[in-house]
Amino acid sequence: MKKTLMISSLKDMERIAGIVAECAMSGWVIGLKGDLGSGKTTFTKFLARYLAIQDTVNSPTFTILKVYQGEIPLYHMDVYRLEDIGYDYELDEYIYNEGISVVEWYPYIRQMLPESILSLDILRTSEDARKIIIEGSGDYETIVETIGHRYCDKSYIPQPRHR
């Protein structure tokens, strides 16, 4: 299942992240793809906020992984530097754990990820606008449909989780 959503502001990005957070469950893997500056880390910051994570979220570009504690742990990975060497890092214990794994540049370690993931391809169309292609297979198929419906309903306001 695949849906294409158009956003024109940071507020729209926040809404999508909030909707994803409402749907998210332990064990989820969310793959993010997009050019530098497209909004992968921004999406993750908003996602963390809606998951009631109090810590400051920033890019794990140099550390590869940052762990944030919340009702459900958030494992934020930036695997840009792991292209073709992903197997040298032991990320499995996070990817296949009870937290929510967000993997920026996920195609670089696709072979390490479960077959079914929720992926967001973030394409920059202008300074503030983005086209987001959300795709999911397996258990994520119905979630893609839910995210699309909720986002298109402009009156829908996602609610943050409580810690």
Helices and strands as residue ranges (DSSP letters): E 2-7, H 10-23, E 29-33, H 40-50, E 65-68, E 74-78, G 80-82, G 86-88, H 92-95, E 100-104, G 106-112, E 118-124, E 130-136, G 138-140, H 141-152
